[in-house]
Amino acid sequence: MRIAIEGCGHGTLHAIYASVQKSCNVNGWNGVDLLIIGGDFQAVRNSYDLNTMSVPQKFRAIGDFHEYYSGVRTAPVLTLFVGGNHEASSHLHELFYGGWVAPKIYYLGAANIIRFGGLRIAGLSGIWKGYNYNKPHFEKLPYSADEVKSIYHVRELDVRKLLLVRQQVDIGISHDWPRGIEWQGDYKTLFKKKDLFEADARAGILGSSAAKYVMDRLRPRHWFSAHLHCKFAAVVDYYKESVTIPLPGTMPNGPDNPGTNGPKNNDEIDFGHAENSPPQPVPSITVKNSDEIDLDMDEDSATEPTTTQNPASDTKPPQASPPPRDSSVPADTRSQLPVSFSRPAPTVQRPPAVALPPPPSITNRVTRFLALDKCLPNRKFLQILDIEPLSLSEPALPSSLYYDPEWLAILRAFASSDPHQPSPPNLGDAAYQPLLAEQKSWVEQHLVKQGKLEVPENFEITGPVYDGRDIRSVGRQQPKEYTNSQTSAFCELLGIPNYFHASEQEREEKRIEKQTLIQAEERVGSNLDTHTSRKTWGSFNTCALGMAMSVGVNGLRLGTVYHLIKSRIWVQGA
């Protein structure tokens, strides 16, 4: 099966499709069966969507997508994509479980496994931010400035679902690179091209821990990523012993060490012509975990501290934090706070995550990794591969999208968990298996035997189509929240609650409440003293907006909110 892989989309669909066609013409091919885009797709329907996308104002552009959304153009090839860190989040959040953003263009959702022509394809959207990993998807329209960023951070519950998969996957896709993957390829050349990568790589904080967890568990034949805007290839052989990160100046796995079989030039490697060649003996590595990774290349990139010490050196104990300031908040003001805003208990340090071994049915031993650039002239953003499934389905599925029965069973197992609410405790792989077996039986009886696995082509327009006016004409106004009929149909098919639906009245009430609080935040933000860091201000955004959703603006006077902002009692722990 011929599949085109593209890196970051950045709203340039016309150029991407033209490049795929040009590549096919040069090689004498009739076309490709599928196009995969590795994130930053930017499914912008209109100017309002731009206000929910994490891009500086001066760089915002309407892009090409709206023409496919409106029906002016139709995608020439079936297209799959995962979400990145520059997305029209208001649009994609409607399709949390996946769905069509336009005819022939399918978003994989926050996490997903889907079938195409016998291939099992796993997708994980977003990038790694450890401080949001264990939080729910709490963001609701209209988004605050911090929610515009936090909405694309990977969440543990989505990863937990992928880690419960027990059948072999052929392709994995993540926007962010799996953490530590750089050491499995020609990292010397990578560090020459991207000189800022080396310090983070040696500190073990380059890439996504979540993507690494999933890749190491599912072990697909291919894993594709984007995000870091360069082409890079690597090979992970899971049967090799783990080694530590090489010290500066050493190249144990590189091309200047004749005793190894490292790739000569990973920027030119073509996995499509090496499917059956012996795997290169590139050992896997062990890196330190860190929850402070920040590679989303956004405005907030400077706010996350990173460790640059040699991982082989001793780790210094953390310094004690200074004591909180005395609070000057009156008792009557403090009494209006919900219980959740009392002084937090000391944080318990969690042990580092331990990678689960794959189940016996996952037998692939070598994963070939490929990251690609964004679609610009003279950049390496496209590659076309011939990929066949590791195990042939009987009967063979046609070249269209099908729901994956195992994934549907996993979603049903978590049906009682509202993604917007705190996640239930992780029961562990063994504890979930009886529940999953029960749900697999339900899926087999109600969906597989009933022939209901094919993904319906049920795209419908939700938000308004771009009207051609200057994108600045809407100011900072964000779109309304819509119930997407595809999500409703999917939840009905699966017999699970639709946590992404609300009445128009409920949405309007929440919108007014939240918009009022956002405006209050903006009015008083400039009054904070200059010693208040952006990190502290960001803590207010999350807490104050959560407070509004807990007690409502009508239940907590804006004057009180203002006083709380000035005193910062929730930040200082008073």
C-alpha positions, 0 to 999 in steps of 0.5 A: 500500500502506497502511503505519503507522509508529510510533516507539519501542515501549517495550513498549506494543503494546496501545496501539500497535495500538489507536492504529492502529485508531483512526486507521483508524476516523477516516479510514474505512479498513478497516485497514493492510497493515503496521506498522513500529516503529522500535526499542526494541520490547522483546520481553520474554518473561519476567522473566529477559529484563529483566536483559539489557535496558539499562534502569535497574532502577527503570524496568523493566516486563514490558510487553505483548509476553509476551501475544503471545509466549504466544499469549494475544493475536495481533497484528491486523496484520503488524508489522516492527521493528528493534532499538534500544538498549532491547531484550531482547537475549537474545531478539533475539540468537537471531534474528540474521538476522531472524525471528518473535518472535511470530506476525505480529511479525517482527524484521529482525535485525542487518541485513536486506533483506526484501520485502513486497508488492513493497516492498524494505525495508532494516533496520539495528538498534542505535545508533552507538558508534564505539568498538565499530563495528569489533568483532565481536558478541562478547557471549555470555550471561550478559552483563556490565553493559557487554555489556548495552549494547555488544550493541546497538551497530552493527557494521561487518560488518553495514553492509558487507553493506548497502553491497553492495546494488546494487538499488533499495530502497523503505524504509529503517529505523534506530533511530538517525537518520542523521547530519546529517539534522537539517540537511535539515529545519526544524532551527530548530524542532527545536532549540527543542524539543530544545535539547540537540541543537544543540551536537551537530548543529553538531559533526557528532556527532548521529545515526548515521554507519552509518545515513547510510552506508547511506541515502546508498548505498541512497537509498530513497524513505522512511527511518524512524527513532525514538530521539530521541523527537520527530517530525521530517521532512526531505527529502534531494535527492541531486542538490543540491550539498553545503553546510557546516553553517550558522553560528549565527544563520543559516537558509539552508534554513529557513522564515524565508528566503523564497528557499528552499522549506523546509517550513513545519511539518515536524511536520505534514507528511504524506508520504502525500499528497505522494508525487508532489509536486515535491521540495523543494530542500533541499541535502545537507550535509557534516559531520565524522565522529566516533567519539565519538557517544553518543545512546543516552540511557542511564546511560553517556551521560556517559562519552562526550566530545563535541566542541562546537567550531564545525566551521568553526574550526581543530581543535586537535591532540590532547594527549598521554596521560599515561604509564602507571603502573609495573606492580607485577604479579609476573612469574609473574602476568604470564606467565599472561596470553594474548598478546592482553593484552600491551601494545597497539601504537600505534593507527593513525588511520583515514582518514574513511570516504568515501561510495560513490556508488550503483550505476547501478541505484539511481536514486531521487534524493530520500529523505523522512525521518521520525522519530517519538516514543514511544507516549505520550498527546499525543505524535506517534508514529504516521503512516500512509502510502500507499507504492508500490514504485519498481519493480513486480515481475512477477508482483506479490507478495502481501502477505506477507513474502519473502526478498530474493534479493540479500540472501541472496546477500550473506549466503552471500558472508559465510558463512565469517565468524562474527559473534562473531569479528573481521571479515575485511578489507573487500575493497572493492566491486569485489572482492566483485562476482565472489563475489556474482555466483556466490552470486546464481546459487546463490540463483536455482538453489536458492531462486528457481526452487524457490519457496522465498523466502516467509518461513515462519510457523515461530514457536516458543516458546524461552524460558519465558513470563512467569509473572505473578510480581513481576519482582524475584523472579528477582533478577539472573539472566539467561536461558539461551541457546537455539538458535532453530529459525527461525535453524537453518532459515534457515541450512539453507535458505541452506546456511551455518553456524549460528554461533548453535547450541551443545550444552547442555553447551558452553553450560553450561560457558561460562555457568559460566565467564563467570558466575564471572568476572562475579561476581569482577568485581562483588566487586572492583569496589568496591575500585578506587580512586576515581580510576578512571573508569567508562570505565577500569572498562568497559575491564576488563569487555571485556578480563577477560571476553574473557580468560575466554573465551580461557583459561577460569577454570580456566586462570587463577586467580581470585586472578590475576584479582583481582590484574590488576584491582587493578593494571589492567595491561591498561588502563594499558598496562603 
